[in-house]
């Protein structure tokens, strides 16, 4: 790290040192060919020690290689026992060039050193960082990753981050749902909670009825417990948006597994089905859906006309390239993939589920410029896709429906259906041409 970036990093460190809380202990480790620490062990954040830290920061220079292994060895060697949370903020602009350089072996060594389950927050600066190393470290330690591009300011990114983690409220968090069986929750491992922040947890459950939800955690080393009596119902239309957000997080998690550990058929199949059912359309998922539907139409396992996404070769090729960019460990593309999957994995609203939308443009059969993410709608947790003039219900691909009813828009039959089955109004409201499933009937409404 050199030039403007080094100066920005120094200012960021000044900010952190100047804003340490009373009673905080800290240390700074610089690493290049070798690693050196400011203090032998973390020290209290008093005036003398913070002044010494500023001198150390002023003396930082860009020299030598990148010895990540030794830096972490020193960080954990100097760990001091405490009831307070222990955080490591790792800022780097390069790949390991000295010491252990194999991704998996380096991560394993670092995690083996992390006996106290310290949180490792990572900052990757520029395009030469190894995203797989940084992301595996944050994933394993329930922290988060941040990337700083060449045109972004490290000082702003780090200071914003520091403001978030400055005041831990609860650590080692666990949720217990009593007699309700909960599974596939995201985040999978609950992170620490900080002042002013919230923690959204999405998951699936079996069973229903009244139960006690118990939140356990630690505050300054002391156990804390909070209890909420709640009732779980079999279904609730008021919260029909939740399955989509849950699906986004699971898809982000599964895509990250493929990116960091390699592809397998089970993961690909689940991502494809979830993305199609919930309308999670990204360059990565749309490629899998297009590939799947093309194969099934060709083999006769999917009826022509029920595809959810258009078979446009140029779009599929572009999305295929995006999907296989997940294999890249360094470079701008690798960083972009990491950022987008993290957004999917932490989605709190529908817009966050549509990552990479700027790369989803294509030309339709009429020569019109379209964006794939604008051709999907969610209705009561079901995704509908626009194919030419029709809106297609994704549920149709999961059902073997033999009863087909064609109804003309605004006809007597149309209004009879609305009167007899008021619930169909939400599907009919999508457009004048729509194909949807309802009570074992395939309805095709046309102009």
Order of alpha helices (4+ residues) and beta strands (2+ residues): alpha-beta-beta-beta-beta-alpha-alpha-beta-alpha-beta-alpha-beta-alpha-beta-beta-beta-beta-beta-beta-alpha-alpha-alpha-alpha-alpha-beta-beta-beta-beta-beta-beta-alpha-alpha-beta-beta
